[in-house]
Amino acid sequence: MGLDEYEALRLIDLEGLQQEQAAVQMGVARTTVQAIYNTARRKLTDCLVNGRLLRLQGGDVEVCERRAHCPRAGCCLRRSCDKERPED
């Protein structure tokens, strides 16, 4: 499973975001998130049902430097943090 698929699952299923909100967090179109999410669900289901290993790999990742102290829970995009963080 690619990191983009993992992130779509995390944002939608764990964080409870709508696809439109997840798209903003990921910096892609809603239709792209929908496609990524559907592929991720199929892969995850295959692993659960058929006992396959789940491997996370690949993709361009930008981790928020302020993640531990970010005002937005679960934020992983620097531009999202910069919009809402107080001046240092």
C-alpha atoms as an extended CHARMM CRD file, in Angstrom:
* protein
*
        88  EXT
         1         1  MET       CA              0.0000000000        0.0000000000        0.0000000000  PROA      1               0.0000000000
         2         2  GLY       CA              1.3390000000        3.3860000000       -0.9200000000  PROA      2               0.0000000000
         3         3  LEU       CA              1.6830000000        6.1360000000        1.6390000000  PROA      3               0.0000000000
         4         4  ASP       CA             -0.9750000000        8.1620000000       -0.1760000000  PROA      4               0.0000000000
         5         5  GLU       CA             -3.4190000000        5.2690000000        0.2770000000  PROA      5               0.0000000000
         6         6  TYR       CA             -2.4850000000        4.9550000000        3.9480000000  PROA      6               0.0000000000
         7         7  GLU       CA             -3.0230000000        8.6950000000        4.4480000000  PROA      7               0.0000000000
         8         8  ALA       CA             -6.4310000000        8.5930000000        2.7560000000  PROA      8               0.0000000000
         9         9  LEU       CA             -7.5260000000        5.7590000000        5.0710000000  PROA      9               0.0000000000
        10        10  ARG       CA             -6.1690000000        7.5930000000        8.1100000000  PROA      10              0.0000000000
        11        11  LEU       CA             -7.8740000000       10.8770000000        7.3120000000  PROA      11              0.0000000000
        12        12  ILE       CA            -11.2460000000        9.4350000000        6.2870000000  PROA      12              0.0000000000
        13        13  ASP       CA            -11.6470000000        6.3980000000        8.5490000000  PROA      13              0.0000000000
        14        14  LEU       CA             -9.6170000000        7.3400000000       11.6280000000  PROA      14              0.0000000000
        15        15  GLU       CA             -9.8970000000       11.1320000000       11.7010000000  PROA      15              0.0000000000
        16        16  GLY       CA            -13.4680000000       11.0890000000       10.3680000000  PROA      16              0.0000000000
        17        17  LEU       CA            -12.9140000000       13.6690000000        7.6370000000  PROA      17              0.0000000000
        18        18  GLN       CA            -15.1210000000       13.9180000000        4.5830000000  PROA      18              0.0000000000
        19        19  GLN       CA            -13.4210000000       13.1930000000        1.2560000000  PROA      19              0.0000000000
        20        20  GLU       CA            -13.4160000000       16.9070000000        0.4360000000  PROA      20              0.0000000000
        21        21  GLN       CA            -11.6350000000       17.7090000000        3.7120000000  PROA      21              0.0000000000
        22        22  ALA       CA             -9.1500000000       14.8830000000        3.1730000000  PROA      22              0.0000000000
        23        23  ALA       CA             -8.4610000000       16.2220000000       -0.3200000000  PROA      23              0.0000000000
        24        24  VAL       CA             -7.5450000000       19.6200000000        1.1240000000  PROA      24              0.0000000000
        25        25  GLN       CA             -5.2190000000       18.0100000000        3.6850000000  PROA      25              0.0000000000
        26        26  MET       CA             -3.5580000000       15.9030000000        0.9820000000  PROA      26              0.0000000000
        27        27  GLY       CA             -3.4200000000       18.7070000000       -1.5720000000  PROA      27              0.0000000000
        28        28  VAL       CA             -5.3040000000       16.8150000000       -4.2920000000  PROA      28              0.0000000000
        29        29  ALA       CA             -8.7670000000       16.8160000000       -5.8710000000  PROA      29              0.0000000000
        30        30  ARG       CA            -11.6850000000       15.0950000000       -4.1360000000  PROA      30              0.0000000000
        31        31  THR       CA            -12.0230000000       12.6480000000       -7.0240000000  PROA      31              0.0000000000
        32        32  THR       CA             -8.3670000000       11.7330000000       -6.5850000000  PROA      32              0.0000000000
        33        33  VAL       CA             -8.8870000000       11.0680000000       -2.8770000000  PROA      33              0.0000000000
        34        34  GLN       CA            -11.9130000000        8.9380000000       -3.7000000000  PROA      34              0.0000000000
        35        35  ALA       CA             -9.8930000000        6.8090000000       -6.1400000000  PROA      35              0.0000000000
        36        36  ILE       CA             -6.9510000000        6.4970000000       -3.7310000000  PROA      36              0.0000000000
        37        37  TYR       CA             -9.2970000000        5.5890000000       -0.8480000000  PROA      37              0.0000000000
        38        38  ASN       CA            -11.1430000000        2.9320000000       -2.8560000000  PROA      38              0.0000000000
        39        39  THR       CA             -7.8740000000        1.2960000000       -3.9210000000  PROA      39              0.0000000000
        40        40  ALA       CA             -6.5930000000        1.3630000000       -0.3400000000  PROA      40              0.0000000000
        41        41  ARG       CA             -9.7670000000       -0.2690000000        0.9780000000  PROA      41              0.0000000000
        42        42  ARG       CA             -9.4870000000       -3.0840000000       -1.5640000000  PROA      42              0.0000000000
        43        43  LYS       CA             -5.8650000000       -3.7220000000       -0.6140000000  PROA      43              0.0000000000
        44        44  LEU       CA             -6.5860000000       -3.6260000000        3.1140000000  PROA      44              0.0000000000
        45        45  THR       CA             -9.5750000000       -5.9350000000        2.7460000000  PROA      45              0.0000000000
        46        46  ASP       CA             -7.4940000000       -8.3850000000        0.6990000000  PROA      46              0.0000000000
        47        47  CYS       CA             -4.9140000000       -8.4620000000        3.4900000000  PROA      47              0.0000000000
        48        48  LEU       CA             -7.5230000000       -9.0220000000        6.2000000000  PROA      48              0.0000000000
        49        49  VAL       CA             -9.5710000000      -11.6320000000        4.3450000000  PROA      49              0.0000000000
        50        50  ASN       CA             -6.7260000000      -13.5520000000        2.7310000000  PROA      50              0.0000000000
        51        51  GLY       CA             -4.1140000000      -13.1800000000        5.4730000000  PROA      51              0.0000000000
        52        52  ARG       CA             -1.6680000000      -11.2640000000        3.3080000000  PROA      52              0.0000000000
        53        53  LEU       CA              1.0420000000       -8.9680000000        4.6390000000  PROA      53              0.0000000000
        54        54  LEU       CA              0.4050000000       -5.2580000000        4.4490000000  PROA      54              0.0000000000
        55        55  ARG       CA              3.4430000000       -3.2270000000        3.4380000000  PROA      55              0.0000000000
        56        56  LEU       CA              3.5430000000        0.5400000000        3.4220000000  PROA      56              0.0000000000
        57        57  GLN       CA              5.8860000000        1.9770000000        0.8450000000  PROA      57              0.0000000000
        58        58  GLY       CA              6.6070000000        4.6830000000       -1.6630000000  PROA      58              0.0000000000
        59        59  GLY       CA              5.3870000000        8.1480000000       -2.3080000000  PROA      59              0.0000000000
        60        60  ASP       CA              6.4640000000       11.7130000000       -1.6960000000  PROA      60              0.0000000000
        61        61  VAL       CA              5.9850000000       12.6640000000        1.9340000000  PROA      61              0.0000000000
        62        62  GLU       CA              6.1700000000       16.0490000000        3.6300000000  PROA      62              0.0000000000
        63        63  VAL       CA              6.0480000000       15.7880000000        7.4030000000  PROA      63              0.0000000000
        64        64  CYS       CA              5.0890000000       18.8460000000        9.4120000000  PROA      64              0.0000000000
        65        65  GLU       CA              8.0580000000       20.1310000000       11.4020000000  PROA      65              0.0000000000
        66        66  ARG       CA              5.6600000000       21.3030000000       14.1220000000  PROA      66              0.0000000000
        67        67  ARG       CA              3.7140000000       18.0210000000       14.2870000000  PROA      67              0.0000000000
        68        68  ALA       CA              4.2540000000       17.5060000000       18.0140000000  PROA      68              0.0000000000
        69        69  HSD       CA              2.9950000000       21.0310000000       18.7920000000  PROA      69              0.0000000000
        70        70  CYS       CA              0.7040000000       21.5750000000       15.8190000000  PROA      70              0.0000000000
        71        71  PRO       CA             -2.5720000000       23.3850000000       16.5520000000  PROA      71              0.0000000000
        72        72  ARG       CA             -4.3130000000       21.0210000000       14.1370000000  PROA      72              0.0000000000
        73        73  ALA       CA             -4.5660000000       17.4480000000       15.4020000000  PROA      73              0.0000000000
        74        74  GLY       CA             -3.2770000000       15.0160000000       12.7970000000  PROA      74              0.0000000000
        75        75  CYS       CA             -1.9240000000       17.7080000000       10.4940000000  PROA      75              0.0000000000
        76        76  CYS       CA              0.8670000000       16.5410000000        8.2560000000  PROA      76              0.0000000000
        77        77  LEU       CA              1.0720000000       19.3310000000        5.7140000000  PROA      77              0.0000000000
        78        78  ARG       CA              3.2490000000       22.3210000000        6.5380000000  PROA      78              0.0000000000
        79        79  ARG       CA              0.9850000000       24.7140000000        4.6240000000  PROA      79              0.0000000000
        80        80  SER       CA             -1.9630000000       23.6840000000        6.8090000000  PROA      80              0.0000000000
        81        81  CYS       CA              0.0170000000       24.4060000000        9.9780000000  PROA      81              0.0000000000
        82        82  ASP       CA              1.3350000000       27.7100000000        8.6960000000  PROA      82              0.0000000000
        83        83  LYS       CA             -2.1950000000       29.0060000000        8.1110000000  PROA      83              0.0000000000
        84        84  GLU       CA             -3.2550000000       28.5160000000       11.7140000000  PROA      84              0.0000000000
        85        85  ARG       CA             -0.1260000000       28.6440000000       13.8390000000  PROA      85              0.0000000000
        86        86  PRO       CA              0.4910000000       31.6530000000       16.0320000000  PROA      86              0.0000000000
        87        87  GLU       CA              3.5570000000       33.7260000000       15.3040000000  PROA      87              0.0000000000
        88        88  ASP       CA              6.6830000000       32.4540000000       17.0930000000  PROA      88              0.0000000000
